[in-house]
Amino acid sequence: MAANWDSSLNRWEITVVNDEETTETYTVTEIIDDEYQLSEINHVASPVDVEWKTPIIEEPDEEIQGGIPGFPTGALVVGILLVTIILYPIKRLR
């Protein structure tokens, strides 16, 4: 599996997809550099263990199904009513 250099993040990256919970170990075993003809490996950061876990997908509470995420519909309605009640008399005084 070949890694690609990301010059903006200043690191080597690989793309891996895994559908199972497992731990994979990645080790640099060889380098091929066409630009500078580098061939030595310094194993300061190798090997790297990556633990794959199943993502936890939480179902939203039924109460939070309002128009604004995180705000129950009832709270939105009460808020709108309060704003209307407070601002209506101010508007009439002008």
C-alpha positions in Angstrom: 0.0 0.0 0.0 1.6 3.3 -1.1 1.4 6.5 1.0 1.2 10.0 -0.5 2.9 13.1 0.8 0.5 15.9 1.8 2.7 19.0 1.5 0.1 21.3 3.2 -0.1 19.1 6.3 3.6 18.0 6.0 2.9 14.3 6.5 2.5 11.0 4.7 -1.1 9.7 4.3 -2.8 6.5 3.2 -6.5 5.9 2.7 -7.8 2.7 4.3 -11.4 1.4 4.5 -12.4 -1.3 7.0 -15.9 -2.6 7.8 -14.8 -4.7 10.9 -13.8 -3.9 14.4 -10.1 -4.7 14.5 -6.6 -3.3 15.2 -4.3 -2.9 12.2 -0.6 -2.3 12.5 1.1 -0.3 9.8 4.8 -0.3 9.3 7.0 1.5 6.8 8.9 -1.3 5.0 10.3 0.5 1.9 10.6 3.9 0.4 11.0 4.9 -3.2 11.8 8.5 -3.9 12.2 9.5 -7.5 13.0 13.2 -6.8 15.8 12.8 -4.3 16.6 9.1 -4.6 16.2 8.5 -0.8 16.3 4.9 0.3 17.0 4.9 4.1 14.2 4.4 6.6 14.2 5.9 10.1 11.7 3.9 12.2 11.1 6.6 14.8 7.3 6.6 14.3 6.9 3.0 13.1 4.9 0.8 13.6 1.6 2.5 14.1 -1.5 0.7 15.5 -4.9 1.8 14.3 -7.9 0.6 16.2 -11.1 0.4 14.1 -14.4 0.6 16.0 -18.0 0.6 14.9 -19.4 4.2 14.9 -22.0 5.0 17.5 -25.1 6.4 15.8 -27.5 7.9 18.3 -31.1 8.4 17.4 -32.4 11.9 18.2 -35.0 12.3 21.0 -38.5 12.6 19.7 -38.9 15.9 21.5 -36.0 17.4 19.5 -37.7 17.0 16.1 -38.6 20.8 16.0 -37.6 23.1 13.2 -34.3 24.1 14.8 -32.0 21.3 15.9 -31.6 21.2 19.7 -34.8 23.1 20.4 -38.0 21.3 21.1 -41.0 22.5 19.1 -42.9 23.5 22.3 -40.0 25.8 23.4 -40.0 27.4 20.0 -43.7 28.1 20.1 -43.6 29.5 23.6 -40.6 31.7 22.7 -42.4 33.2 19.7 -45.5 33.8 21.8 -43.4 35.6 24.5 -41.7 37.8 21.9 -45.0 38.7 20.3 -46.6 39.5 23.7 -43.6 41.7 24.8 -43.1 43.5 21.5 -46.8 44.1 20.5 -47.4 46.7 23.3 -44.1 48.5 22.5 -45.1 48.8 18.8 -48.5 50.2 19.7 -46.9 52.9 21.9 -45.0 54.3 19.0 
